[in-house]
């Protein structure tokens, strides 16, 4: 029987994949995940961790994609970009994973570009 995720568990699973893919868990990444989960451990968090532990990365991407509607995919993608860029750089492994989510989601190239531009601007601290 195929696993089904609630939208919240799907977003948390996606956040876990992006946070873990580069082998480092930055405090800024943790802060974004905490914001997504309401700063508490929840049943959705526990379920997402369980799926993460038992599921290959590429299967996680497909599972997340089919668990979210188009609007939720855009919101999720924006959060994934934010997590990936939270440490100030986009590692190659994060870029590859974001591309996998882009392919799996109903997100256009123009939407991806706008999301990346906004997150880049949001995270730019050089002017302060």
N, C-alpha and C positions, 0 to 999 in steps of 0.2 A: 504494500500500500504506500502510495506517495505521500510525503509529508506536505502539510499545508501550513503556511505561516500567516499570522495576523499581519496587517500592514506595519504595525509598530515593531513586531519581531523581525520582519523583513528588513526594515531600515536599520535596526540594530545589528543584524547579521551583516549587512552591507558595510556598516561602519566598522565592525570588527575585522572584516576582510581587508579593508583599506588600511586600517591601523596596523595590522599584523604583517602585511605583505613586504614591508621594507625591513622587518626584523627589529625595529625600534618602536617603542611606545612613548611618544612625546607627551609632556603634560598638557600641551595645548590640544592634542588629539583627544586625550582623556576628558578634557573639559567639554569638548563638543559632544562626545558620546554621553557624558553625564547630562548635558542639556537635553539631548534627545530622549533620555530615559527618565527625566524628572529627578535626577540626583538620588535615585534610590535603586535598589535591586528589585526587579519586578519579575513576574512570571514570564513576560516576553523576553527579558534579558536572559533568564535562565534557559529558556527554550532556544534562543539564538546561540548561546554558548554551546549548548548540547549539539545543535546542528553543526556549528563550526567544528567541533571536535570530531564529528563523525562523517563529515562530508568533504570531498575534494573541492578545491577552490572554484573550478569551473562549474561544478554543479551548484555551488552556493550562488553564483552569479545568475544562473538560469532560474533557480528557485526564487530568488529575490525578485527578478523581473516578472515572473508570472504571478507573484503574490501582490503586486502593486498595479493600480490603474495608471493611466498616462500622467495625470496630474501628480500622483504620488511618486512616480518615477522621476519627474522633474525636480520635485522637492528633495527626494533622496539623492539625486545626482548632485545638486547644489551642495548638500551636506558632505557628500563624498569628496568633492573638490576642495571644500573647506578643510576637511580632515587631512587630505593629502598635502595641502599647501600650508598647513598650520605651523610647520617648523621652518617656513621660509623658502623651502625648495621642493621641487617635485622630483622624487627619485624615479629612475627608469622603471622599477617594478611597480610603483604607484601609477605611472603613466600607462603602462601596459594594462593594468587592472582597470583603470578608468576607461580605457578604450574598449575593454571587454564589456563593461557596463553600458557604454554608449551603444555598442552593437546590439546588446540584449534589450535595451530600453527603447521606447518610442520617442527618442530625443533627436532633433535634427541637428545638423552641423552648426547652423546659425544659433540655435539655443545653447549648444555647448559653448560656442565662442562667447556669447553674452554672459553665461554663467561664469566662465573662467575669468572674463574681464572684470566682472563685479567682485568676485572673490579675491582676485589679485589686488584690486583697488582697496578692498576692505582690509586686507592684511598688510598693506604697505605702511610701514611705520617710519619711513625715511624722512617724511616731511615734518616730523615732530621732534 
